[in-house]
Amino acid sequence: MKSLITISTALTMFFLASNYSHAQEKQVDSLSVVEKFSRVKKEIVQQEKNALKIEVENINKRLETGSIDQAEAEILKSAAAKKHALNIENRLSIVDNKMELYKRNGELGENEDKAYVAISFGNEDANNTRVFGVSVKSKEKKVVYDRRTISDGYIAVGLNNVVTSGESLEDSDFKVAGSRFAELGWTWKTRVFDNSNWLRVRYGLAFQFNGLKPTDNRLFVDTGEQTELQTYPLNLKKSKFRMDNLVIPIHFEFGPSKKIEHDDYFRYVTRDQFKFGIGGYGGINLGARQKLKFEEDGENQKQKLKANYNTNNFIYGLSAYIGWGATSIYAKYDLNTIFKNNAVDQHNVSLGLRLDLE
């Protein structure tokens, strides 16, 4: 009997201690969430103050340049102050509502800001967030008020040829239609000025593939002293020489843009606008190769030859583009010679179309 009383007392004390500990943890957790909401409210107020400050500075600059007078400036400042005061009021109300939801439903408010992936069966939920039995919610990203740098990819294709000292392109040793180039790149575009987007710096990384098809049944041969075109003893159905480069392109881009403004951010958009870019590139030669197709003893043969061919290891040149929207006419010219020790200097030149994947 005594031992039973002892065990019962111990169990009672254990459950009381567990409940007290759980209550303390829940209280601490609740306090941390409340503190989180308080920090969010402070951040909202500071964000709106910063946005108002920027708007007022822009209004003052317009006043200094004479585009508006003092009366118009005061009206604009008053409207901006009213707008951001209402923004604060509305955004704080949203946070207060989320806090009430958390207090009433426990983990609801805590999970609202978290990303999750849930696998389940059945129909879509009330929010239509389930796709093929998988419900996905991504964590909301903070909107950047002024994104000065953006990035995108581009593709360029067109005709390729060689500028040879003392010769014109009309007398080229390479087929005009058969010699082609391609370029694939990723660039970042940064606005130069604070309150204008007419000048941007564009820079990134790109792969260049420059192809040349010699005329008159010839191919490139490395003689040890220089690389020269020689006639092949068999009838060539195809003779193609290709150089692959990895370069860093840098351009100054000029052109108008459209400014899109919202309550919490603004953006400069260059879609469907004229643009002109001029600059250059520098990088390394990744390799050179030749591809031959011919018939021998009644059978079609293919040869792929990969060698150094005395090509320059370092690539650098000038490039420019001009166009509208995503499409531009694109040209580039290698300042380095294709081959190191040739008696006659030869430079790669390209002309084609460039598509920006904005």
Secondary structure, DSSP 8 states (H G I E B T S, - for coil): -HHHHHHHHHHHHHHHHHHHHHHHHHHHHHHHHHHHHHHHHHHHHHHHHHHHHHHHHHHHHHHHHTSS-HHHHHHHHHHHHHHHHHHHHHHHHHHHHHHHHHHHHSSHHHHHTS-EEEE--SS--TT--EETTEEEE-------SB--EEEEEEEEEEEEEEEETT--GGG-SB-TTT-EEEEEEEEEEEESSSS--SEEEEEEEEEEEEEE-BSTTEEEEE-SS-EEEEE-SS-EEEEEEEEEEEEEEEEEEE---EEEE-SS-EEEE-TTSEEEEEEEEEEEEEEEEEEEEEEETTEEEEEEEEE-TTB-SEEEEEEEEEEETTEEEEEEEESS-SBSS-SS-EEEEEEEEEEEE-
